[in-house]
Amino acid sequence: MRASKDTQELNLAEEILSALPEGSVMRVCSDDRDTLRYAVRAAGMKLRQITLSRASLRRLAEDPLSRVKIDYLRRDIARSAGRRESYQYPRQIKHATRRPKAGLALRPWVLASVM
C-alpha cells in the first residue's frame, strides 16, 4: 500500500512541476520522509528549491477539486520562478502579532503607580 501512495505523490508532484521548463527540475534526497525536495536549475529563473509536503499531496489527490487546485499550484510555481528562491507547499503562514483593540495598552504596574 505504501508503494502506491508514494507513486501517487510522485505523479502529482511531477504534474505540478510540469509548469517549469523541461529538464530544469531534479529530485534531490530529503532529510525526512515527510517531504519531497527538488532542485531547480535554469537560466533566468531565481527559483532554486522546491519543497512539497507528502501529506498535503495525499490530501490534494483525494480532494474533489484537485484539478482546479493543481492548476492553481502550476500557475503559482510558474509565477514564483522569477521572484522567489524557494517554493514550499503548503506555504507557511506567518501570524501577525496581536495589537490592542483600542486606546493605550497600560500595564497593571503603571495603573498602580497612578492611584
N, C-alpha and C positions, 0 to 999 in steps of 0.2 A: 504494500500500500504506500509506503514511504517513497518508493521509486517513482510511482505515478504522480505523486504530489510534487516531487522535485522537478519532474519533466514538465508538469503543468506550469509551475512557477517560472521555469526557464523559458518556455514557449511564450508566456505572457510578457516576460521581460524583453525578449527579442522583438516581440511585436511592438512594444512601447518604444524601444530604442531604434527601431527601423526609421524613425523620423530623422536621424542623423545620417550623414553621408556614409555610404557603404565602405567598410574597411577601416573606419575611424574609431570603432568601439571594440575593445577587447576585454574579456572577462579576466579578472585577477583573483588571486586567493584571498579569502576573507578570514579574519581572525576568529570570527564566530559563525555559528551555523544559522543565525537568525537573519543574516543579510546577504545580499548578492552585491558584489562590488565590480565595477567596470572602470577601465581607464580609457580616456578619450584622447586621441592624438590626431589633430587635423590642422592644417594651416588656416588662419583666420578665425579660429574658434578659441575663446577664452576657457571654455569648459574643459576640465581635465579629469574629473572624477564623478562617478555616479554611484549612489548607494540606494538600493531598493530593499525594503523590508519583506522578508518571505511571508510573514503573517498577513501583511497588508495586501500582498499579491494574491494570497489564497482567498482573502475576503473579497477582493476585486473580481476574482474568477467566478465566485458564487453569486455576485450581485446581479440582479435582473437588468440593471442599467450599465453593465460593464462596457458595452460597445461605446456608449457616449463618454464614459469616464476614461477609457483608453484613448479615444480621440483627443480628449482634453489634455491628457498627460503627454501625448505625442506633440501637440502644439506647444505645450508649456516647455518641454525639453528643447524643442527647436528654437523657441523664443529666447530661452535662457542660455543657449550655447554661446552667444556672442557677448553676454553680460556677466555671467557668473562663473566662478572657478569650479564650484562643486554643486551637484544637484542631489537632493535627498527626497525620497518618497517613503513615507509621508513626511511632509515638512514639519519641522519642529516649531511649535507655537511659542512665541515669546510673550509672557504675561506682563502686562503693564503694572507698574506699582500703583497701589491704591492711594487715591487722594481724598482729603477730607471733603465732605459734601458741600458745606457752606461755612463761610466765616473762617476765623483763625482756629487752628487746632492748638489748644493750650494743654500743656502737660499738667497733671494734678499738682505737682510741687509748685508750679507757678501760681496756681489759684490759691494755694495755701499761704503763700508769702504775701498776697494782696489782702487777704482777710485778716 
